[in-house]
């Protein structure tokens, strides 16, 4: 039996190692590509099935299908650098040609448009794409469908990627000194200036119309549309953010760091960060369904991470319907809207011992409310009711809704709990279930070892 006990302990340790704390950011996939030593420099995501890569060594962009590994190359009249997918076309900045290439993503036809200088940065908006031309101190709004410049702004824009971004308040630009943020009213052309008092090198829109910026001293700062500093978050020591800085629709900021091989999300002043093993993330970009894609130069692959915070169960409670029936309510919110299930778990105890578990799915009612009905399963004892919420990437939380006292087969009272807890309790419950499943395997191994020992003694 010592062998069986040892195997059980080892199995438990192995399963415990698989339990991870709830995180907002998770690695979703890696896709290897075969380019015979050539390394793409930039990436643009059309969909989860179609990804575009810049390949300067061949003067090409490559359409890559991650799930099949299929590739298709498009020749260009210049060296491609930054690349952007925008409403059915791919816009490519061509180095040393003072032009951009526009590729129809369906027909793969290529057109070029000449500008006053090389394009260093691009940012998409509803009206067109902003192009930064630092060498001539301009930012222009370009229409890839009309193939023309819609407007020009004379600004001392910084040299680099991730130095321009548009929010509801207007266009934000890092000044050439790297010490000022410029806010431009795109209708009137008026410019306001916020002095950072330290060098800054990346910007991305904030949900309130303001901007997030990264400073060289390792802070993420939030400046509002009325030029007030409202938040300053210290990034982990040694963090050098790879351009560009990215934002979500929910008001959070996503960053990638090459030196520390990490990716993180900043939300409400808190940082969730994961290490990407030995990956070196280059030129990340936003994709569909809360995904962020990057080039991993250490393994000739494309990495994908997903952003999803745990659902929040605002409240849950139990109501009596009849002597034998009850109803469970819950109010559940999820920032990303990727809820997978809402389930009620009922544990029945008699004389303090767990007798049976019962689960049932809860259905959407109005607003964020979910509801489910159940009938009692024992004659006497207590039924402890929890509500469990899980999302598409496996974040789990549960809420202790209440305890039901059962006497002579009837519900006699309900005690409400109203306590939310992290999903680790659910994970441990699953762990115990998995250990129970392992018992037959352990017993079989023990049986075989015992037979071998007896056979050895007979010799």
N, C-alpha and C positions, 0 to 999 in steps of 0.2 A: 504493500500500500504506500510505502515511502516513494516509490517510483511514480505512482499515480498522483500523489500529492505534489511531487516536484513538477511533473508535467502540467498540472493545473496551474501552479504558480507561474511557470514560464509562459503558458498561454495567456494568463491574466495580464502579465507584464507586456506581452506583445500587443494585446488589444488596447491596453491603457495608452501605449505609445501612439495609437492611431487617433486618440481623442485630442482635438485641437480647440483652442479657445475661439470664441466667435470673433471674426475679423471682418472688416469691411472690404478688404482687398485680398484676392486670391488668384493664384496662377491657374489659368483655364486650359491653355494648350501651348505646345511648341510644334512648329512645322518646319521640317528640314527642307532646304532647297539645294539643288545641285547646279552650281555656276562655275565649276572648274577653276576654283581659286579666285574668281572675280567677286568682289564684295560690294553689295548695294550700299548706298549712302543714305537714302531717304525712302520713306514709305508713305503710301496713301491707301486708305481702305475704302473700297467701293461697297463691299458687302462681306459677309463672312466667307463667301465663296470666291471673291475676286479682289485681289490685292495688287497694287502697283508699286514697282520698285525702280529707283533710279540706279543706272549702271554707267557711271562716267567712263570707266575703262573701255567700254565698247561704244560710247555715244548712243546708248539705247535706254529705253525704259522697258521693263519686263512686266507683263501681265501674268501673275502667279495665281494658280488655283490651289489653295492650301490643302484641301481635302483629297485631291487627286495627285498633286505634285506636278500637274501639267503647267507648261510655261509657253508664253508667246512674246517674242521680242519685236519692238517697234523702233526702227532706226530714226535718229534725230539729226538735225543740222548743227549740232553743238553739244557741249558737255552738260548733261543734265545734273542739276543739284536739287534744290528743294522742289517737292512735288505735292500737288493738292488735287483731291477729287472734289468736283463741284457740280452738282445737278446734271449728271450725264456726261460731263467732259472731265478730262484730266489736264491740269495746267502745270507745266514744267518750266522752271527757271533755267535758262541756258547760260552757262558761264562764258564770259569773254565775248559775247555776241550782242549784248544790249537788247535781248529779246526774250520772249516766252513762246513756248510751243503749246498749242491747244489740240488735244487728241479727243476725238469722238470715241467714247468708250464702247459703242456698239459697232461702228463701221471701222474703227481704228484709223480713220483719216486724220492727217496731221496738217495743221495750219500754224504759221508763225506770225508774230506781231512784234515790230521793232519799237523800242522805247528809247529814252534819252540816256539810260545807263543800265548796268546790270541789276537785276532784281536779287535782293538779298533775303527779303522776308515777304510772306504772303499771309493774308488773313481773310477768310470768307465772310460775307454778309449777305443780307437779303437782296441788296441792290447790285452787288457785284463783288469783286475781290480787290482788297487793298494790297498794293504792291509797294514795298519800300525800296527807294533808290538812294542810298546814303551818299554816294559819290557826287550827286547833284543836289543834295538836300531837298528831296521831294518824296512825298507819298501820294500815289495816284490811285483812283478808283477805276478798275478795269472791268469791262464787260466782255466775257469770252464768247458770248453769243453774237453780239454786234461787232466784235473785234475792234473795239475802240476805247479810248480813255474817256470816262464820264466826267471826272473832275480831277484837279491837281491842287495839292497843298504844299506850299513851300515851307518845309520844316527841317530843322537840323536833327535828323533822325539818327540814332545810334547804329553802328555797324554790327550786324549779328542777326541771328534767328530768334524769334520770340520777343521782338522789341515793339510790336504793334498789336493792338487788340481793340475790338469795338464792343461797347456795352450800350445799354439804353441811354446813357448820358452822352455818348458820342465816341469819338476815336481817341484812344489812349496811346501815347507814343513815348518811348524813352528817349530823352534828349541826348545829343551827341556827347555831352559831358558825362553821361551815365549817372548824374546826380539829381536830375529833375524828371518828373513825370508831366507830360503835356496832355491836357484834355482839350480836344478840338470839337467845337460845335460844327458838325459837317454841313449844316444848312447855311450858317452865317460865316463860317470860317474863323470865328473868334477863338482865341487860345487862352487857356488858364494854365497856370504853372503851380505844381506842388514840389517843394524842395525836399528831397529825401534825406539830405544831410549825410548821406553815405552813398557809395556806388551801388547801383542796381542794374540788373542785366536781363531780367525776364518779366513779362507781364501776362496776365490772363484776366478775362472779365469776372467781376463779382456779380452776384445775383441782384444786388440793390442798385445796379447801374454804376457802381464804383469799379475798382480794379484791385487785383492782387499783384504784388511785385516781390521778387526775391532780391535780397541785398547780399553783397559779398561777405558781410560779417555773419551770415548764416541765419537770417530772419526772413519770415514770410510776413509781409505787411499788407493790411487792408485799408485802402484809402477810398472814402465815399465820393459821390458825385459833387458834393460841396467842399471837397478837398480837406477832409478831416481824417486823421488817423484814428481808426476805431478798434484795430486789433493788430497785435504783434506777436507772432508765434515763433519760438526758437526751434529751428530744425535740429535733428540729431547731429551731434558733433561729427565733423568730417563730411557733411552732406554738401556736395556740389551738384546742383540740379542740372540735368542734361536738358538742353533746349528741345522743344518748347515746354513751358509750364502749361498745364492743362486744367480745365475746370469742367464740372458736371452741371447738369440742369438743376441740381438740388442745393447748390450753393457751396459745394465742397471743392477742394483743389487737389489735383493729383500730380505727383512729381516722380521722376526717376533719377537715380544717382548711379553713375558709372563706378566711381572709386569704391563705393560700399556695396555695389551689386544689389541695390535695393529699390523698392517702389513703395510709395506711401500715399495716404490720403489724409488731408487736414479738414476737419469738420467741427464747427463749434469750439475751436481752440484745442481740440484733441487730435493726436496723430496716431493713426494705425499704419504700421509699416511691416513689410515682409522682406526677407532676403531672397534673392533670385539665384541662389547657389553661386556658381562661378560666372554667371551671365554678365555681359557688359552691354547694358541697354543703350541703344543709339536712336536718336530722333523719334521719340514716341509720338503717336497720333491717336486721336479718338476714333473709335469705330462704333458700330451699331450695338444696341442692347447693353449699354453700360460696360462696353469693353474698351480696352486700351492696348494698342499694338506697338511693338518695337522690334528693331533689328538687333539680334544678338550676334555680335561679331566674333565671339569666342567659339561658337558652335555652328556657324553658318545656318542660322535658323531664325524664324520669326516667332517671337513670344507674344502671348496674349494673356492679359490679366483682366479680371472682372471686378467691378465695384458694386458691392451690395451690403448695406448694413442690416442688422437683425431687425425683424418685425418688432413692433411695439404693441403689446396688449395693454390698452388703456385701462380696461376694467373687465371683469367677468363675474357672473353671479348665477345662482341657481334659484329656480322658482318651482313650487309644487303645483302640479296640474291635477292630480287625483291621489288617492291613497297609494297607488302603485306606480304613478308616472310623474316625471319631472322634466323640466326644460332648462337648458343651459344657454346663457347669453354671453356674448363677448364683443367688445369693441376693439378692433385691430387696425392699426395703421402701418403702412410700409412705404418708406421713402421712395423706393424705386418702382413699386407696383408689381413686384415679381413674386407675390405670395404663391406658394405651392399648395399648401393645405392648412385648414383650421380643423383641429380634431379635439374632441373631448375624451379624456381618459378617466375612467372611474375605477377606483380600487376598493374592493369590498373586504371589510375586516369583521371577523367574529371572534369575540374574546381576545382582541388584540392581535390576532393572526390574520395575515393576508390569505383570503380564500380564493378570490377570482379577480381578474382584470377584465374590463369591458371598454371598448373604444367605439366611437361613432363619429362620422364626419359631420361638421357643422356647415350649414348652407348660408349664403349671403342673404341678408335682409336689406333694409334701407341704410343708406350712407355707409359707414364702416362697421355696421353691426352684423354679427353672425349668430345663428341660432340652431339648436338641435334638440330633439326629444329622445327620451329613453325611459324604459321601465326598470324597476328594481329587480335584482337577481338573487337576493337572499331573504330569509325570513326574519333574522335578527342580527343587529350589528350596526356598523357605520360605513357609509359610502363616501370616500374622499374624492372630490371632483376637481380635475385640473383641465385647463384648456392649453393646447399645444399649437404653436404657430411656427411654420417653417417656410423658407423662401427657396427660390430656384437654385441657389448655390449652397444650400445646406445650413444656413443660419437657423438656429432653433431657440425659441424661448417658450416658457410655460408660465401659467398663472394659476395659483391655487384659488379656485372659485368658491368652494365651500364644502362643508361636511353635512351629510344627510343621516339622521338617526332613524333606524328602521326597527319597529317592534311588532311582533306577530304579523309580519308580512305587509305592514303598512308604514308609510312615511309619517313620523310623528313630529319631527322638527328639522329645520335647516339652519345651520350656522354659517354665515358668510365669512370668507377669509380675506379676499381682495389683496393678494400679495403676488407680485411678479418676480420671477427668478430667471437666471440665465439657463440656457439649454443644457448645461453640464449635467443636471439631474436627469434629464431625458437620455443623455448619452450614456450615463452610468447604468440607467435602467436597460438600455439596449445592450450594453456590455455584459450585464448579468445574464440577459437572455442568450447572448452568444456563448457565454461560458457554459450555460446549461446545454446548449447544442453540442458543445465539445465533450461533454461527459461520456457519451457512448464511444467516441473516438478514443478517449483516454483509457476507458475500460477495456476496449479492444486491444490497445497496445499493451496494457498491463497483462491481459490474458495471454497474449503471444509470448511476452517475456517470461511469464510464469511457466508456460509449457516448455520453453527452451531450457529453463533452469532444471525442471524435473527430468527432461531428456538427458541433460548433462550428468545428473546424479546417477541415472541408470547405467551410464557408461562406467 
